[in-house]
Amino acid sequence: MGSVALAVTDGMLHFELSVAYEVFGPAPAAVTVPWYDLAVCGPDAVRVGRFRLEPDHGLDRLRYADTVIVPGWADVDVDPPAELVDAVRAAHEAGARVASLCTGAFVLAAAGLLNGRRATTHWAHTEILAARYPEVAVDPDVLYVDNGSVLTSAGKAAALDLCLHLVRLDHGSAVANTVARRLVVPPHRAGGQAQFVATPVPTRDDHPLAALFPWVMERLDQPLTVEDLARRARMSSRNLGRHFRAVTGTTPLQWLLTQRIRRAQELLETTDDVVDAIAAATGMGTATTLRRHFNRTVGVPPDTYRRTFRSRCEATVLLVPPVDLDHVQ
């Protein structure tokens, strides 16, 4: 997935476009793996909100990209340009992975890429998407949906979640976490998490959970329980659960398990530690427990994950340099 193309025309949302550029543009200094070759593709100069943008290439270049990102479409009551729809469809038919951010899902739906597939968009527009494209299984209650070659996200912050998800798929959790640290955002929010919660992050330094999160992350090797977290936060377990649901959209136990699994992925990617050692380092206790939860969450056993990840990295290093789009006829 070496080359990424941003598909832009008049009427795109600048925030989602900027998010994609920040993630897939120049690599953070700490990232040493081969990074993405990013191109901005569109018809001549385009107007993106209050900004004027000059693309690197025309929309016809989308079909040469490994991944195509379609930012949000500003006015969902207006059909996206036919040339954009055709170019996105042609890119997918040529084998590109296509991802929409926020209302960019309307472009994918117009191209027929969402027919028979589950998809999402900003919660304020899910009913419109479902009514206009009845062949699409619209899910209004998730951050993003990964169908393999076609992905969609909800609005704004969820667009960043999906972009980091793509980096995680391509380069692993450790690299995705490095990108997240540069952007000063949480390294992972599961796609199935509710997209609308009253308070998505603690809004004050004195929020009961503001100090709890880093405290937990420093102690993932310990057998923490919900009661331990509640005691640290100086509240009852029931009150802790309410705060967690409001902030993260999930329960304390599920959040804790997710952090343990993500830490296990990092260790599998970056160390040669045996599974027993990783189980101890992530607070899982035994290799059997780690394998059970890891397989259920990630879909493969830890050993298979490590072999697959390292094989993919070795293959990436051996790849020929990316195609120079400036010289493609």
Secondary structure by P-SEA (a helix, b strand, c coil): ccbbbbbbcccccaaaaaaaaaaaccccccccccccccccccccccccccbbbbbcccccccccccbbbbcccccccccccaaaaaaaaaaaaaccbbbbcccaaaaaaaaccccccccccccccaaaaaaacccccccccccccccccbbbbccaaaaaaaaaaaaaacccaaaaaaaaaaacccccccccccccccccccccccccaaaaaaaaaacccccccaaaaaaaacccaaaaaaaaaacccccaaaaaaaaaaaaaaaaaacccccaaaaaaaaccccaaaaaaaaaaaccccaaaaaaaaaaaaaaaaaccccccccccc
